[in-house]
Amino acid sequence: MPSTKFALFLIAFCLSGAQVQAQGVRPETVAAGLQNPWGLAFLPGGRFLVTERPGKLRVIAADGKLAAPVAGVPEVAAGGQGGLLDVITDSDFARNRTVYFCFSEPAATGGGNSTALARATLSADETRLENLKIIFSQKPKVASTAHFGCRIVESRAAGNNGASDGKLFLTLGERFSRREDAQKLDNHHGKIVRINKDGSVPQDNPFAGKAGALPEIWSYGHRNAQGATLAPDGTFWMHEHGPQGGDEINLPKAGANYGWPVITYGENYGGGKIGEGLTEKAGMQQPLHYWVPSIAPSGMAFLTSDRYGKAWQGNLFVGSLKFGYLDRIELSAPFAGKVVRESKLLGDVGERIRDVRQGPDGLLYVLTDNSNGKLIRLLPGS
């Protein structure tokens, strides 16, 4: 009888091990030789569109070959955290070939820079941008090389897998030296903005038509958001860098104040409280989740496919720049609820994770941030 129990134990152990194996990931380098890649989008035929922070836009073939830089990218203020940053393709790209990208835009005169959002058409041969138009420019411009934010999300009508509603969210940093601006509505520092695809302001924006407030603002009191995505039901999710500690996940609501720099779970670099050292205050939103110590998050994606098993479906994925891993975040419900567990993936790759996206094939892809950056595909299995 004991031997039967032992045999059953071995069978259960092996099955458990097989499940863990199936839920692992195996990194496969698709392309290397990218200079500080920042944003990733997907093109038809298994090709990729990638930004390099110094100012180049690249098409990567399905076999990983890098094409010459796409022509027509505007001048960027490359330096520090600035440069050519996020990129997305329009949901109707197959018909209109429209791409959106954001970058640190130098002032025409007088110095300074700010985050700008551009719209353009990718030529049929994928060698140049056409019909370029700057549809949003953060105000005011300041002399800074930090905290540009710059993640773009195309929003959708409410409801599961709703169609595009013709609007864009853009995350904007508070430029580091102007953190108090995040609490003021007469500027775009430390804000999420929402605009129509032509750059006009949606009439239902929370501050449209209100004196003393810029109409593009959706939410405020943010620090430096470098990750954003939509849940299948259309809910907008984002994360933002804290100072020393206090990175946050938030679900920005129209007109809501997320507290920076009045409330934070972080502290000044080198120690010491920020402001009054508050973590909560009436009228200011609490984060869904926060990290202490900071992981320096960048990139954000939900997994909607079952390519890695059902247990991963509905999980959230966030890159860590500071510790060089991909954070698998399990929620109390698929695509919703509280954070209940985190797991570190790709730690053995040993590189800063800048972006993470789910591809059309249902697999996860990441960009690593260094002078010889990589595009990596995550295959199921350890």
Protein Blocks (a to p, Z undefined) as FASTA:
>chain_A
ZZmmmmmmmmmmmmmmmmmmmmmccdddfbghiahifbdcddehhiacdddfklpacddd
fkopacdddehiacddeehjbccfdddddfklmmnopacdddddddfbhgaadddddddd
ddfklpacehiacfbdcddddddfehkljpacddddedehiacehiacddddehlmmmmm
mmpckbcehiacdddfkopacfkbfkgoiahiafkbmbghiabdcbdcddfkopacdddd
dfeehiacddddehiaehiakbccbdcehiacehjlpabdehiacdfbdcdddehighjd
ddfbfknojklgopacdddfklopacddddfbehiajdfbdcdehklnopacfbdcddfk
opacdddddfkdcdddddehZZ
